[in-house]
């Protein structure tokens, strides 16, 4: 049984777990290697919540540290993720999300469906509407 709601702070960024399987993240400023390591530590700690849906509010995100991007693509098994939903953001953020997905395909934890897991929406309401569809089409192992 998944745990109840929970919040974490990664410097200026926040992560909220919404049962049963959503990690809702609000970015505020640059995303560093330490932020990414902290996020992966959260996902490891919450190992009973896999696979999960990652939702990110991008309106206030800053620069993505290249080392953070590399670390994420090398260390986050895509089998842990049902879908990534990005709210807002610019064309650059869309390109970065696709680039990270492409980079993840080079590692042993690759997922052939990684591009199908990336979704961009304009509002939180659109993200909430997408979540049941992602859950419904998900099949496969959870660990």
C-alpha positions in Angstrom: 0.0 0.0 0.0 1.5 3.4 -1.0 2.2 5.9 1.7 0.1 9.0 2.2 0.9 12.5 0.8 4.4 13.7 1.5 6.5 16.8 0.7 10.2 17.3 0.1 12.2 20.5 -0.5 15.3 20.3 -2.8 16.7 23.8 -2.3 14.2 26.1 -4.1 12.3 23.2 -5.8 9.5 21.2 -4.2 8.4 17.6 -4.7 5.0 16.4 -3.5 3.9 12.7 -3.5 0.2 12.4 -4.3 -1.0 8.8 -3.7 -1.1 6.4 -5.2 1.7 7.1 -7.8 2.3 10.8 -8.6 5.4 12.8 -7.9 4.4 16.4 -8.5 7.4 18.7 -8.8 7.5 22.5 -8.9 10.8 23.9 -10.2 11.9 27.4 -9.1 15.3 28.3 -10.6 18.2 26.3 -11.9 18.3 22.6 -11.6 21.6 21.3 -10.3 23.3 18.0 -10.0 22.6 18.1 -6.2 18.9 18.6 -6.9 18.8 15.7 -9.3 20.6 13.4 -6.8 18.1 14.5 -4.2 15.2 13.6 -6.4 16.6 10.2 -7.2 17.1 9.6 -3.5 13.4 10.4 -3.0 12.4 7.9 -5.7 14.7 5.3 -4.2 13.3 5.9 -0.7 9.8 5.6 -2.1 10.6 2.3 -3.9 7.1 0.9 -3.2 5.7 3.6 -5.5 6.8 2.2 -8.8 6.1 2.8 -11.5 5.1 6.4 -10.9 3.9 9.4 -12.8 6.2 12.4 -12.8 4.6 15.8 -13.2 6.7 18.9 -13.5 5.7 22.6 -13.4 8.2 24.3 -15.6 7.1 27.9 -15.6 9.8 29.0 -13.1 12.5 26.5 -14.1 16.0 27.9 -14.7 19.0 26.5 -16.4 19.6 22.7 -16.3 23.1 21.8 -15.3 24.6 19.5 -18.0 26.0 17.2 -15.3 22.5 17.0 -13.8 21.0 16.0 -17.1 23.7 13.3 -17.6 23.3 12.0 -14.1 19.5 11.7 -14.6 19.7 10.0 -17.9 22.3 7.5 -16.6 20.6 6.7 -13.3 16.9 6.8 -13.6 15.5 3.5 -14.9 12.7 4.4 -17.2 10.8 1.2 -16.0 10.1 3.2 -12.8 8.1 5.8 -14.9 4.6 5.4 -16.3 4.8 8.9 -17.8 6.4 12.3 -17.6 4.0 15.3 -17.8 5.6 18.7 -18.2 3.3 21.7 -17.6 4.2 24.9 -19.3 7.7 25.6 -20.3 9.2 26.7 -23.6 10.3 25.0 -26.7 13.7 24.6 -25.2 12.2 22.5 -22.3 10.4 20.2 -24.8 13.7 19.7 -26.6 15.6 19.0 -23.4 13.0 16.4 -22.3 13.3 14.6 -25.7 17.1 14.8 -25.5 17.2 13.3 -22.0 14.9 10.5 -23.3 17.2 9.9 -26.2 20.3 9.8 -24.0 18.6 7.4 -21.6 18.3 4.9 -24.5 22.1 4.5 -24.5 22.1 2.9 -21.0 21.2 -0.6 -19.8 18.1 0.6 -18.1 16.7 1.9 -21.4 13.0 1.7 -22.3 11.9 1.3 -25.9 8.8 3.3 -25.1 10.6 6.2 -23.5 9.3 8.8 -26.1 5.7 7.7 -25.6 6.1 8.5 -21.9 6.7 12.2 -22.5 3.8 14.6 -22.5 3.6 18.4 -22.6 0.5 20.2 -21.4 -0.3 23.9 -20.8 -2.1 23.7 -17.4 -2.3 21.6 -14.3 -5.9 20.7 -15.2 -4.7 19.2 -18.4 -2.1 17.2 -16.4 -4.8 15.9 -14.1 -7.0 14.9 -17.1 -4.0 13.0 -18.6 -3.1 11.0 -15.5 -6.0 8.5 -15.7 -5.2 7.8 -19.4 -1.6 7.1 -18.5 -2.6 4.7 -15.7 -5.1 2.9 -18.0 -2.6 2.2 -20.7 0.3 1.2 -18.4 1.1 -2.5 -18.3 4.2 -4.3 -17.2 6.3 -5.0 -14.1 6.4 -2.4 -11.4 9.9 -3.0 -10.1 
